[in-house]
Amino acid sequence: MTINLENEKNKLEKGFSTIFITTFTTIFIAELGDKTQIATLMLSAESGRPIIVFIGSSLALISSSLVGVLIGKWLSNKISPNKFTFFSGLLMIIISIFLAYDIIKPYV
């Protein structure tokens, strides 16, 4: 009984750390050099108050992440993971086609 509880605890801890590290790394890399970071840089430079800009931008990122997490949780209860992966991929392909068309349009 004790061994099973220890195994379950180890699985839970590994699950937490794996999910946490994957989430942190993905979001950190995705946010590097994007328009949010550039806007934060500009706001900090213009205001001369980097701590206030940091607090404001951090709360904004936390709030937008919360919305994503809540919508993701809601969707996970409505759609199976396989269907969600399929529709997410399909949406990315459709967006890519529209973006490619916008680039090619002036040359056609």
C-alpha positions as a printed NumPy array, in Angstrom:
array([[  0.   ,   0.   ,   0.   ],
       [  2.791,   2.419,   0.924],
       [  4.735,   1.601,  -2.247],
       [  1.671,   2.301,  -4.413],
       [  1.123,   5.664,  -2.723],
       [  4.78 ,   6.585,  -3.218],
       [  4.605,   5.585,  -6.903],
       [  1.474,   7.684,  -7.39 ],
       [  3.117,  10.64 ,  -5.628],
       [  6.205,  10.331,  -7.876],
       [  4.01 ,  10.178, -10.986],
       [  2.107,  13.274,  -9.837],
       [  5.325,  15.191,  -9.111],
       [  6.861,  14.23 , -12.452],
       [  3.641,  15.213, -14.163],
       [  3.648,  18.62 , -12.47 ],
       [  7.279,  19.384, -13.211],
       [  7.031,  18.181, -16.808],
       [  3.894,  20.222, -17.47 ],
       [  5.327,  23.28 , -15.709],
       [  8.659,  23.203, -17.565],
       [  6.98 ,  22.573, -20.925],
       [  4.503,  25.407, -20.38 ],
       [  7.146,  27.85 , -19.164],
       [  9.521,  27.077, -22.029],
       [  6.816,  27.265, -24.694],
       [  5.384,  30.575, -23.494],
       [  8.813,  32.091, -22.832],
       [ 10.067,  31.29 , -26.335],
       [  6.786,  32.369, -27.951],
       [  6.877,  35.732, -26.184],
       [ 10.51 ,  36.554, -27.012],
       [ 10.712,  39.38 , -29.519],
       [  6.993,  39.581, -30.157],
       [  4.942,  42.766, -30.28 ],
       [  4.087,  42.523, -26.581],
       [  7.737,  42.563, -25.576],
       [  8.466,  45.443, -27.957],
       [  5.485,  47.404, -26.609],
       [  6.654,  46.773, -23.041],
       [ 10.153,  47.929, -23.961],
       [  8.767,  51.128, -25.501],
       [  6.451,  51.837, -22.564],
       [  9.305,  51.361, -20.117],
       [ 11.598,  53.646, -22.109],
       [  8.937,  56.353, -22.535],
       [  7.677,  56.371, -18.968],
       [ 11.002,  55.936, -17.223],
       [  9.136,  53.8  , -14.657],
       [ 10.206,  50.217, -15.459],
       [  8.834,  48.696, -12.233],
       [  5.316,  49.996, -12.889],
       [  5.499,  48.873, -16.526],
       [  6.724,  45.449, -15.372],
       [  3.848,  45.087, -12.899],
       [  1.266,  46.231, -15.452],
       [  2.581,  44.009, -18.237],
       [  2.894,  41.028, -15.885],
       [ -0.713,  41.388, -14.719],
       [ -1.854,  41.72 , -18.341],
       [  0.005,  38.533, -19.331],
       [ -1.378,  36.685, -16.323],
       [ -4.909,  37.852, -17.175],
       [ -4.676,  36.83 , -20.826],
       [ -3.158,  33.484, -19.794],
       [ -6.021,  32.963, -17.346],
       [ -8.532,  33.494, -20.156],
       [ -6.654,  30.944, -22.285],
       [ -6.554,  28.416, -19.459],
       [-10.254,  28.812, -18.657],
       [-11.281,  28.495, -22.303],
       [ -8.944,  25.51 , -22.679],
       [-10.483,  23.829, -19.632],
       [-13.991,  24.472, -20.962],
       [-13.048,  23.104, -24.394],
       [-11.446,  20.003, -22.86 ],
       [-14.82 ,  19.147, -21.334],
       [-16.636,  19.649, -24.658],
       [-14.226,  18.211, -27.25 ],
       [-12.014,  15.112, -27.193],
       [ -8.238,  15.715, -27.316],
       [ -7.985,  14.131, -30.776],
       [-10.703,  16.364, -32.224],
       [ -9.186,  19.41 , -30.532],
       [ -5.761,  18.642, -32.031],
       [ -7.31 ,  18.116, -35.468],
       [ -9.314,  21.359, -35.414],
       [ -6.376,  23.336, -34.006],
       [ -4.172,  22.063, -36.822],
       [ -6.873,  22.8  , -39.385],
       [ -7.27 ,  26.334, -38.047],
       [ -3.493,  26.902, -38.277],
       [ -3.493,  25.666, -41.876],
       [ -6.394,  27.983, -42.793],
       [ -4.663,  30.967, -41.16 ],
       [ -1.435,  30.09 , -42.987],
       [ -3.267,  29.965, -46.33 ],
       [ -4.802,  33.399, -45.743],
       [ -1.435,  34.851, -44.713],
       [  0.276,  33.315, -47.749],
       [ -2.462,  34.694, -50.005],
       [ -1.956,  38.195, -48.574],
       [  1.755,  37.959, -49.406],
       [  1.221,  36.549, -52.907],
       [ -1.778,  38.771, -53.795],
       [  0.271,  41.793, -55.004],
       [  2.186,  39.569, -57.454],
       [ -0.846,  37.821, -58.988]])
